[in-house]
Amino acid sequence: MVVSYRVILKGSIMRHLQNSAIACCQNGEYDRAWEDVHKAQSPALQVPPEFLNDLREVSGRDWNGL
């Protein structure tokens, strides 16, 4: 049961970071968006490739540009 709660909590945190990255990108806060993407990227939850492509385009950098 403890493992289940950890998985749920981890997924919730990852979704929060992903949503935060999207909001930051929409507000032009690209540094913060990249920070959140780096934190959120994990085997449990992948940041959608479409969003990564959009963030790369609007921020003018790639994954390792932080």
SULMO-V885255 format. One record per pair of residues at least 24 apart in sequence whose ideal C-beta (glycine too) atoms are under 10 Angstrom apart, sorted by the first residue. I is the first residue (numbers start at 1). J is the second residue. Records with the same first field share a line. If there is no record, write none. Layout:
BEGIN
I->J / J
END
This chain:
BEGIN
7->44
10->42 / 44 / 45
11->42 / 44 / 45
12->45
13->39 / 40 / 42 / 44 / 45
14->39 / 40 / 41 / 42 / 44 / 45 / 46 / 47
15->40 / 45
16->40
17->41 / 42 / 45 / 47
18->45 / 46 / 47 / 48 / 51
21->47 / 51 / 52 / 55
22->47 / 48 / 51 / 54 / 55
24->55
25->51 / 54 / 55 / 58 / 59
26->54 / 58
28->58 / 59
29->59
30->55 / 56 / 58 / 59 / 60 / 61 / 65 / 66
31->59 / 61 / 65 / 66
33->58 / 59 / 66
34->59 / 61 / 62 / 63 / 64 / 65 / 66
35->66
37->63 / 66
38->63 / 64 / 66
END
